[in-house]
């Protein structure tokens, strides 16, 4: 299937937002009295949608348990496991859990693999609009009631602030709905404006909560809940951001499509625990030593350097994949075929 450059451009924008969101609270520390500028809350609000957009795109195009897809994803994981192993050993910062994608920083790839297991069922569900709305809507209500508003219940049903397979399933179904069923035209027309307004609203609410939480008897970090991936405002903001790109009419742009292939690679490179110390040092340095326009320029420069280096590293993964893919996929399909025949015989 030919790639749609407007959506591929959205994919690139989403991964840059992911780098930005990590460069803020994750790498430079949560805001406190000395560095709690409103601009930090604003940056977090505008960029927190990155992961949600990434999963919406997966739902929009759909995914499945085909042998080639599974082998490709596993090969990506293998390639970056080797990168992390070599870099960690060379720098003396080898973290075994990080190499095997079982550390907390690798939650995305684990949840994404979990999502793929459910895609056959989810893709069948989309064929029935009533079923899709009923199940998807029920999951959204369930998620918000028991997960985003935890004070209403002592139950945590596994959504974990949006960092989970269940949360990804909700976003995947929303992506499928956008692809197959009509979204009001007026929402698409003002989607970017809505995204900007929602981001400013999230930042303002978080900043007010940061300044006043303790005065009303709440924990000072309560503002972080506004940046949960399953915050309704964050979900709707991600949808609006995606709808803006879906509505774009642009020609097929080969270089955009090619770079978009490396978005997962960008995530796995800059999300490595072995590489985090260098990136944390850079962004902390500019946060505490610069201000104004200089700080913005240096922050943008650091983000783009991470993106470009990650894309360049991923070119080796793309080249080697095409070298091994034919035999690897053929062998996997053969194994899958034998297993299918075996189950038929036993049935």
DOFIRO-552978 format. One record per residue (C-alpha): residue in one letter; residue number from 1; x, y, z. Coordinates in steps of 0.1 Angstrom, whole numbers, m for minus. Each point is the difference from the previous one (the first is absolute). Layout:
# residues N
<pt rest="A" nr="NUM" x="X" y="Y" z="Z"/>
...
***
This chain:
# residues 347
<pt rest="X" nr="1" x="0" y="0" z="0"/>
<pt rest="X" nr="2" x="14" y="34" z="m10"/>
<pt rest="X" nr="3" x="8" y="22" z="30"/>
<pt rest="X" nr="4" x="m20" y="32" z="5"/>
<pt rest="X" nr="5" x="25" y="28" z="4"/>
<pt rest="X" nr="6" x="m24" y="21" z="21"/>
<pt rest="X" nr="7" x="m3" y="m27" z="26"/>
<pt rest="X" nr="8" x="37" y="m8" z="m2"/>
<pt rest="X" nr="9" x="7" y="37" z="7"/>
<pt rest="X" nr="10" x="m23" y="m3" z="30"/>
<pt rest="X" nr="11" x="20" y="m31" z="12"/>
<pt rest="X" nr="12" x="32" y="20" z="m2"/>
<pt rest="X" nr="13" x="m15" y="30" z="18"/>
<pt rest="X" nr="14" x="m13" y="m24" z="27"/>
<pt rest="X" nr="15" x="34" y="m16" z="7"/>
<pt rest="X" nr="16" x="16" y="35" z="2"/>
<pt rest="X" nr="17" x="m26" y="8" z="26"/>
<pt rest="X" nr="18" x="9" y="m31" z="19"/>
<pt rest="X" nr="19" x="37" y="11" z="1"/>
<pt rest="X" nr="20" x="m12" y="34" z="12"/>
<pt rest="X" nr="21" x="m21" y="m14" z="28"/>
<pt rest="X" nr="22" x="29" y="m21" z="12"/>
<pt rest="X" nr="23" x="24" y="30" z="m1"/>
<pt rest="X" nr="24" x="m23" y="19" z="24"/>
<pt rest="X" nr="25" x="m13" y="m17" z="32"/>
<pt rest="X" nr="26" x="17" y="m33" z="m5"/>
<pt rest="X" nr="27" x="36" y="11" z="m7"/>
<pt rest="X" nr="28" x="1" y="34" z="18"/>
<pt rest="X" nr="29" x="m21" y="m10" z="31"/>
<pt rest="X" nr="30" x="m35" y="10" z="11"/>
<pt rest="X" nr="31" x="m5" y="37" z="4"/>
<pt rest="X" nr="32" x="7" y="15" z="34"/>
<pt rest="X" nr="33" x="3" y="35" z="14"/>
<pt rest="X" nr="34" x="33" y="9" z="m19"/>
<pt rest="X" nr="35" x="m10" y="m12" z="m35"/>
<pt rest="X" nr="36" x="m38" y="0" z="m1"/>
<pt rest="X" nr="37" x="m4" y="23" z="m29"/>
<pt rest="X" nr="38" x="m34" y="m2" z="m17"/>
<pt rest="X" nr="39" x="18" y="m7" z="m33"/>
<pt rest="X" nr="40" x="10" y="m34" z="14"/>
<pt rest="X" nr="41" x="m36" y="m9" z="7"/>
<pt rest="X" nr="42" x="m10" y="13" z="m34"/>
<pt rest="X" nr="43" x="27" y="m21" z="m18"/>
<pt rest="X" nr="44" x="m12" y="m31" z="19"/>
<pt rest="X" nr="45" x="m36" y="6" z="m10"/>
<pt rest="X" nr="46" x="8" y="5" z="m37"/>
<pt rest="X" nr="47" x="23" y="m30" z="m2"/>
<pt rest="X" nr="48" x="m18" y="m26" z="23"/>
<pt rest="X" nr="49" x="m22" y="m11" z="m29"/>
<pt rest="X" nr="50" x="29" y="m16" z="m20"/>
<pt rest="X" nr="51" x="m5" y="m36" z="12"/>
<pt rest="X" nr="52" x="m38" y="1" z="m4"/>
<pt rest="X" nr="53" x="4" y="13" z="m36"/>
<pt rest="X" nr="54" x="24" y="m28" z="m7"/>
<pt rest="X" nr="55" x="m26" y="m26" z="11"/>
<pt rest="X" nr="56" x="m29" y="18" z="m18"/>
<pt rest="X" nr="57" x="20" y="m3" z="m32"/>
<pt rest="X" nr="58" x="5" y="m37" z="6"/>
<pt rest="X" nr="59" x="m38" y="m4" z="4"/>
<pt rest="X" nr="60" x="m7" y="22" z="m30"/>
<pt rest="X" nr="61" x="21" y="m23" z="m23"/>
<pt rest="X" nr="62" x="m7" y="m31" z="21"/>
<pt rest="X" nr="63" x="25" y="m26" z="10"/>
<pt rest="X" nr="64" x="m1" y="m38" z="1"/>
<pt rest="X" nr="65" x="17" y="m32" z="10"/>
<pt rest="X" nr="66" x="15" y="m7" z="m34"/>
<pt rest="X" nr="67" x="34" y="m18" z="0"/>
<pt rest="X" nr="68" x="17" y="29" z="m18"/>
<pt rest="X" nr="69" x="m13" y="26" z="25"/>
<pt rest="X" nr="70" x="10" y="m20" z="30"/>
<pt rest="X" nr="71" x="35" y="m8" z="m13"/>
<pt rest="X" nr="72" x="5" y="36" z="m10"/>
<pt rest="X" nr="73" x="m8" y="12" z="35"/>
<pt rest="X" nr="74" x="21" y="m27" z="17"/>
<pt rest="X" nr="75" x="29" y="9" z="m23"/>
<pt rest="X" nr="76" x="m3" y="37" z="10"/>
<pt rest="X" nr="77" x="2" y="m11" z="36"/>
<pt rest="X" nr="78" x="29" y="m23" z="m7"/>
<pt rest="X" nr="79" x="19" y="27" z="m19"/>
<pt rest="X" nr="80" x="m4" y="26" z="28"/>
<pt rest="X" nr="81" x="8" y="m26" z="26"/>
<pt rest="X" nr="82" x="34" y="m4" z="m17"/>
<pt rest="X" nr="83" x="4" y="38" z="m2"/>
<pt rest="X" nr="84" x="m7" y="4" z="37"/>
<pt rest="X" nr="85" x="23" y="m30" z="8"/>
<pt rest="X" nr="86" x="29" y="14" z="m20"/>
<pt rest="X" nr="87" x="m4" y="36" z="12"/>
<pt rest="X" nr="88" x="m5" y="m10" z="36"/>
<pt rest="X" nr="89" x="31" y="m22" z="0"/>
<pt rest="X" nr="90" x="21" y="26" z="m17"/>
<pt rest="X" nr="91" x="m10" y="28" z="24"/>
<pt rest="X" nr="92" x="m1" y="m22" z="32"/>
<pt rest="X" nr="93" x="m37" y="7" z="4"/>
<pt rest="X" nr="94" x="m14" y="m34" z="m10"/>
<pt rest="X" nr="95" x="m35" y="m5" z="15"/>
<pt rest="X" nr="96" x="m12" y="m36" z="m7"/>
<pt rest="X" nr="97" x="m37" y="7" z="5"/>
<pt rest="X" nr="98" x="2" y="28" z="m25"/>
<pt rest="X" nr="99" x="17" y="m23" z="m26"/>
<pt rest="X" nr="100" x="m29" y="m25" z="3"/>
<pt rest="X" nr="101" x="m27" y="27" z="1"/>
<pt rest="X" nr="102" x="m12" y="m10" z="35"/>
<pt rest="X" nr="103" x="7" y="33" z="17"/>
<pt rest="X" nr="104" x="m26" y="27" z="8"/>
<pt rest="X" nr="105" x="13" y="22" z="m28"/>
<pt rest="X" nr="106" x="m9" y="m26" z="m25"/>
<pt rest="X" nr="107" x="m37" y="m1" z="9"/>
<pt rest="X" nr="108" x="m11" y="11" z="m35"/>
<pt rest="X" nr="109" x="14" y="m29" z="m20"/>
<pt rest="X" nr="110" x="m14" y="m25" z="26"/>
<pt rest="X" nr="111" x="m35" y="16" z="m2"/>
<pt rest="X" nr="112" x="2" y="2" z="m38"/>
<pt rest="X" nr="113" x="8" y="m37" z="m3"/>
<pt rest="X" nr="114" x="m29" y="m7" z="23"/>
<pt rest="X" nr="115" x="m23" y="21" z="m22"/>
<pt rest="X" nr="116" x="10" y="m20" z="m31"/>
<pt rest="X" nr="117" x="m12" y="m32" z="17"/>
<pt rest="X" nr="118" x="m36" y="15" z="1"/>
<pt rest="X" nr="119" x="0" y="15" z="m35"/>
<pt rest="X" nr="120" x="m18" y="m29" z="m17"/>
<pt rest="X" nr="121" x="m29" y="3" z="24"/>
<pt rest="X" nr="122" x="1" y="38" z="m2"/>
<pt rest="X" nr="123" x="0" y="1" z="m38"/>
<pt rest="X" nr="124" x="m30" y="m23" z="m1"/>
<pt rest="X" nr="125" x="m18" y="22" z="24"/>
<pt rest="X" nr="126" x="3" y="31" z="m22"/>
<pt rest="X" nr="127" x="m22" y="m17" z="m27"/>
<pt rest="X" nr="128" x="m30" y="6" z="23"/>
<pt rest="X" nr="129" x="m4" y="37" z="8"/>
<pt rest="X" nr="130" x="m24" y="m7" z="29"/>
<pt rest="X" nr="131" x="24" y="m25" z="15"/>
<pt rest="X" nr="132" x="29" y="23" z="m4"/>
<pt rest="X" nr="133" x="m17" y="29" z="16"/>
<pt rest="X" nr="134" x="m14" y="m21" z="29"/>
<pt rest="X" nr="135" x="33" y="m18" z="8"/>
<pt rest="X" nr="136" x="22" y="31" z="m6"/>
<pt rest="X" nr="137" x="m23" y="23" z="19"/>
<pt rest="X" nr="138" x="m3" y="m24" z="28"/>
<pt rest="X" nr="139" x="37" y="m3" z="3"/>
<pt rest="X" nr="140" x="4" y="38" z="0"/>
<pt rest="X" nr="141" x="m26" y="4" z="28"/>
<pt rest="X" nr="142" x="16" y="m29" z="19"/>
<pt rest="X" nr="143" x="35" y="15" z="m4"/>
<pt rest="X" nr="144" x="m11" y="35" z="11"/>
<pt rest="X" nr="145" x="m21" y="m11" z="30"/>
<pt rest="X" nr="146" x="25" y="m24" z="15"/>
<pt rest="X" nr="147" x="34" y="13" z="m13"/>
<pt rest="X" nr="148" x="m1" y="37" z="m7"/>
<pt rest="X" nr="149" x="m22" y="8" z="30"/>
<pt rest="X" nr="150" x="16" y="m24" z="26"/>
<pt rest="X" nr="151" x="m16" y="18" z="29"/>
<pt rest="X" nr="152" x="m33" y="m15" z="m10"/>
<pt rest="X" nr="153" x="12" y="m36" z="4"/>
<pt rest="X" nr="154" x="27" y="m21" z="17"/>
<pt rest="X" nr="155" x="2" y="m21" z="m32"/>
<pt rest="X" nr="156" x="28" y="4" z="m26"/>
<pt rest="X" nr="157" x="m12" y="m20" z="m30"/>
<pt rest="X" nr="158" x="33" y="0" z="m18"/>
<pt rest="X" nr="159" x="0" y="32" z="m20"/>
<pt rest="X" nr="160" x="28" y="14" z="21"/>
<pt rest="X" nr="161" x="m4" y="37" z="m10"/>
<pt rest="X" nr="162" x="0" y="m10" z="m37"/>
<pt rest="X" nr="163" x="33" y="m19" z="1"/>
<pt rest="X" nr="164" x="m15" y="m34" z="m8"/>
<pt rest="X" nr="165" x="m14" y="m25" z="m25"/>
<pt rest="X" nr="166" x="m36" y="9" z="10"/>
<pt rest="X" nr="167" x="6" y="37" z="m6"/>
<pt rest="X" nr="168" x="15" y="m8" z="m34"/>
<pt rest="X" nr="169" x="m30" y="m21" z="m9"/>
<pt rest="X" nr="170" x="m23" y="30" z="6"/>
<pt rest="X" nr="171" x="22" y="22" z="m23"/>
<pt rest="X" nr="172" x="2" y="m27" z="m26"/>
<pt rest="X" nr="173" x="m38" y="m2" z="m2"/>
<pt rest="X" nr="174" x="m2" y="38" z="m3"/>
<pt rest="X" nr="175" x="24" y="m1" z="m29"/>
<pt rest="X" nr="176" x="m20" y="m27" z="m17"/>
<pt rest="X" nr="177" x="m32" y="20" z="5"/>
<pt rest="X" nr="178" x="16" y="31" z="m16"/>
<pt rest="X" nr="179" x="10" y="m21" z="m30"/>
<pt rest="X" nr="180" x="m33" y="m16" z="m7"/>
<pt rest="X" nr="181" x="m27" y="23" z="14"/>
<pt rest="X" nr="182" x="m7" y="37" z="m6"/>
<pt rest="X" nr="183" x="14" y="27" z="23"/>
<pt rest="X" nr="184" x="m19" y="33" z="m1"/>
<pt rest="X" nr="185" x="16" y="23" z="m25"/>
<pt rest="X" nr="186" x="0" y="30" z="23"/>
<pt rest="X" nr="187" x="23" y="m19" z="25"/>
<pt rest="X" nr="188" x="25" y="m7" z="m28"/>
<pt rest="X" nr="189" x="0" y="36" z="m11"/>
<pt rest="X" nr="190" x="8" y="14" z="35"/>
<pt rest="X" nr="191" x="20" y="m30" z="12"/>
<pt rest="X" nr="192" x="33" y="18" z="3"/>
<pt rest="X" nr="193" x="m17" y="29" z="18"/>
<pt rest="X" nr="194" x="m16" y="m25" z="24"/>
<pt rest="X" nr="195" x="34" y="m17" z="6"/>
<pt rest="X" nr="196" x="16" y="34" z="8"/>
<pt rest="X" nr="197" x="m29" y="10" z="23"/>
<pt rest="X" nr="198" x="0" y="m34" z="18"/>
<pt rest="X" nr="199" x="37" y="1" z="5"/>
<pt rest="X" nr="200" x="m1" y="35" z="15"/>
<pt rest="X" nr="201" x="m29" y="m11" z="23"/>
<pt rest="X" nr="202" x="19" y="m31" z="12"/>
<pt rest="X" nr="203" x="31" y="21" z="7"/>
<pt rest="X" nr="204" x="m21" y="27" z="19"/>
<pt rest="X" nr="205" x="m18" y="m26" z="21"/>
<pt rest="X" nr="206" x="33" y="m18" z="8"/>
<pt rest="X" nr="207" x="17" y="33" z="9"/>
<pt rest="X" nr="208" x="m28" y="11" z="23"/>
<pt rest="X" nr="209" x="m1" y="m35" z="16"/>
<pt rest="X" nr="210" x="38" y="2" z="5"/>
<pt rest="X" nr="211" x="m2" y="34" z="18"/>
<pt rest="X" nr="212" x="m31" y="m7" z="21"/>
<pt rest="X" nr="213" x="m2" y="m38" z="7"/>
<pt rest="X" nr="214" x="15" y="1" z="34"/>
<pt rest="X" nr="215" x="m22" y="30" z="10"/>
<pt rest="X" nr="216" x="m31" y="m21" z="m4"/>
<pt rest="X" nr="217" x="14" y="m32" z="16"/>
<pt rest="X" nr="218" x="11" y="m18" z="m32"/>
<pt rest="X" nr="219" x="34" y="m15" z="m8"/>
<pt rest="X" nr="220" x="22" y="24" z="m19"/>
<pt rest="X" nr="221" x="5" y="m24" z="m29"/>
<pt rest="X" nr="222" x="m37" y="m3" z="m7"/>
<pt rest="X" nr="223" x="5" y="21" z="m31"/>
<pt rest="X" nr="224" x="18" y="m29" z="m17"/>
<pt rest="X" nr="225" x="m34" y="m17" z="m3"/>
<pt rest="X" nr="226" x="m9" y="26" z="m26"/>
<pt rest="X" nr="227" x="28" y="m14" z="m22"/>
<pt rest="X" nr="228" x="m12" y="m36" z="2"/>
<pt rest="X" nr="229" x="m5" y="m15" z="m34"/>
<pt rest="X" nr="230" x="m35" y="m9" z="9"/>
<pt rest="X" nr="231" x="m10" y="35" z="10"/>
<pt rest="X" nr="232" x="m31" y="7" z="m22"/>
<pt rest="X" nr="233" x="15" y="33" z="m10"/>
<pt rest="X" nr="234" x="33" y="m17" z="m11"/>
<pt rest="X" nr="235" x="m19" y="m26" z="m20"/>
<pt rest="X" nr="236" x="m21" y="25" z="m18"/>
<pt rest="X" nr="237" x="30" y="23" z="m6"/>
<pt rest="X" nr="238" x="18" y="m30" z="m16"/>
<pt rest="X" nr="239" x="m31" y="m7" z="m22"/>
<pt rest="X" nr="240" x="m1" y="37" z="m11"/>
<pt rest="X" nr="241" x="37" y="0" z="m8"/>
<pt rest="X" nr="242" x="m4" y="m32" z="m21"/>
<pt rest="X" nr="243" x="m31" y="14" z="m18"/>
<pt rest="X" nr="244" x="19" y="30" z="m11"/>
<pt rest="X" nr="245" x="26" y="m21" z="m18"/>
<pt rest="X" nr="246" x="m27" y="m24" z="m13"/>
<pt rest="X" nr="247" x="m17" y="29" z="m17"/>
<pt rest="X" nr="248" x="32" y="12" z="m17"/>
<pt rest="X" nr="249" x="1" y="m5" z="m38"/>
<pt rest="X" nr="250" x="37" y="m5" z="m9"/>
<pt rest="X" nr="251" x="17" y="m21" z="m27"/>
<pt rest="X" nr="252" x="19" y="m31" z="6"/>
<pt rest="X" nr="253" x="33" y="12" z="14"/>
<pt rest="X" nr="254" x="26" y="m28" z="0"/>
<pt rest="X" nr="255" x="24" y="15" z="25"/>
<pt rest="X" nr="256" x="m28" y="6" z="25"/>
<pt rest="X" nr="257" x="m11" y="m36" z="m4"/>
<pt rest="X" nr="258" x="35" y="m13" z="4"/>
<pt rest="X" nr="259" x="7" y="20" z="32"/>
<pt rest="X" nr="260" x="m33" y="m11" z="14"/>
<pt rest="X" nr="261" x="12" y="m36" z="m1"/>
<pt rest="X" nr="262" x="25" y="9" z="28"/>
<pt rest="X" nr="263" x="m24" y="15" z="25"/>
<pt rest="X" nr="264" x="0" y="m31" z="22"/>
<pt rest="X" nr="265" x="38" y="0" z="m3"/>
<pt rest="X" nr="266" x="1" y="36" z="13"/>
<pt rest="X" nr="267" x="m21" y="m12" z="30"/>
<pt rest="X" nr="268" x="23" y="m29" z="8"/>
<pt rest="X" nr="269" x="32" y="20" z="m4"/>
<pt rest="X" nr="270" x="m9" y="29" z="22"/>
<pt rest="X" nr="271" x="m20" y="m22" z="24"/>
<pt rest="X" nr="272" x="31" y="m20" z="9"/>
<pt rest="X" nr="273" x="11" y="2" z="36"/>
<pt rest="X" nr="274" x="36" y="m2" z="m11"/>
<pt rest="X" nr="275" x="m3" y="31" z="m21"/>
<pt rest="X" nr="276" x="m22" y="20" z="25"/>
<pt rest="X" nr="277" x="29" y="14" z="21"/>
<pt rest="X" nr="278" x="15" y="19" z="m30"/>
<pt rest="X" nr="279" x="m34" y="14" z="m10"/>
<pt rest="X" nr="280" x="m9" y="9" z="35"/>
<pt rest="X" nr="281" x="32" y="19" z="5"/>
<pt rest="X" nr="282" x="m5" y="20" z="m32"/>
<pt rest="X" nr="283" x="m35" y="11" z="8"/>
<pt rest="X" nr="284" x="7" y="7" z="36"/>
<pt rest="X" nr="285" x="29" y="22" z="m10"/>
<pt rest="X" nr="286" x="m20" y="22" z="m23"/>
<pt rest="X" nr="287" x="m30" y="1" z="24"/>
<pt rest="X" nr="288" x="21" y="14" z="29"/>
<pt rest="X" nr="289" x="25" y="21" z="m20"/>
<pt rest="X" nr="290" x="m21" y="17" z="m27"/>
<pt rest="X" nr="291" x="m33" y="17" z="m4"/>
<pt rest="X" nr="292" x="m23" y="16" z="m25"/>
<pt rest="X" nr="293" x="6" y="m4" z="m38"/>
<pt rest="X" nr="294" x="35" y="m16" z="5"/>
<pt rest="X" nr="295" x="m15" y="m28" z="22"/>
<pt rest="X" nr="296" x="m28" y="m7" z="m26"/>
<pt rest="X" nr="297" x="26" y="m2" z="m28"/>
<pt rest="X" nr="298" x="23" y="m23" z="19"/>
<pt rest="X" nr="299" x="m29" y="m22" z="11"/>
<pt rest="X" nr="300" x="m13" y="m3" z="m36"/>
<pt rest="X" nr="301" x="36" y="m7" z="m12"/>
<pt rest="X" nr="302" x="5" y="m28" z="26"/>
<pt rest="X" nr="303" x="m34" y="m15" z="m9"/>
<pt rest="X" nr="304" x="8" y="0" z="m38"/>
<pt rest="X" nr="305" x="35" y="m14" z="6"/>
<pt rest="X" nr="306" x="m15" y="m30" z="19"/>
<pt rest="X" nr="307" x="m26" y="m5" z="m28"/>
<pt rest="X" nr="308" x="26" y="2" z="m28"/>
<pt rest="X" nr="309" x="26" y="m22" z="16"/>
<pt rest="X" nr="310" x="m28" y="m26" z="8"/>
<pt rest="X" nr="311" x="m12" y="0" z="m36"/>
<pt rest="X" nr="312" x="36" y="m4" z="m13"/>
<pt rest="X" nr="313" x="5" y="m30" z="23"/>
<pt rest="X" nr="314" x="m32" y="m15" z="m11"/>
<pt rest="X" nr="315" x="12" y="0" z="m36"/>
<pt rest="X" nr="316" x="23" y="m29" z="9"/>
<pt rest="X" nr="317" x="m31" y="m19" z="14"/>
<pt rest="X" nr="318" x="m20" y="7" z="m32"/>
<pt rest="X" nr="319" x="29" y="m12" z="m23"/>
<pt rest="X" nr="320" x="7" y="m32" z="20"/>
<pt rest="X" nr="321" x="m38" y="m8" z="3"/>
<pt rest="X" nr="322" x="m3" y="m1" z="m38"/>
<pt rest="X" nr="323" x="30" y="m23" z="m1"/>
<pt rest="X" nr="324" x="m14" y="m25" z="24"/>
<pt rest="X" nr="325" x="m38" y="5" z="m4"/>
<pt rest="X" nr="326" x="m7" y="m24" z="m30"/>
<pt rest="X" nr="327" x="14" y="m31" z="17"/>
<pt rest="X" nr="328" x="m11" y="10" z="35"/>
<pt rest="X" nr="329" x="m36" y="7" z="m10"/>
<pt rest="X" nr="330" x="m2" y="m31" z="m23"/>
<pt rest="X" nr="331" x="12" y="m22" z="29"/>
<pt rest="X" nr="332" x="m24" y="16" z="24"/>
<pt rest="X" nr="333" x="m30" y="m4" z="m24"/>
<pt rest="X" nr="334" x="10" y="m37" z="m5"/>
<pt rest="X" nr="335" x="0" y="m5" z="38"/>
<pt rest="X" nr="336" x="m34" y="18" z="3"/>
<pt rest="X" nr="337" x="m14" y="m22" z="m28"/>
<pt rest="X" nr="338" x="11" y="m32" z="17"/>
<pt rest="X" nr="339" x="m15" y="11" z="33"/>
<pt rest="X" nr="340" x="m33" y="8" z="m18"/>
<pt rest="X" nr="341" x="m1" y="m33" z="m17"/>
<pt rest="X" nr="342" x="8" y="m18" z="33"/>
<pt rest="X" nr="343" x="m29" y="17" z="17"/>
<pt rest="X" nr="344" x="m23" y="m9" z="m29"/>
<pt rest="X" nr="345" x="10" y="m36" z="3"/>
<pt rest="X" nr="346" x="m6" y="m1" z="37"/>
<pt rest="X" nr="347" x="m33" y="17" z="m4"/>
***
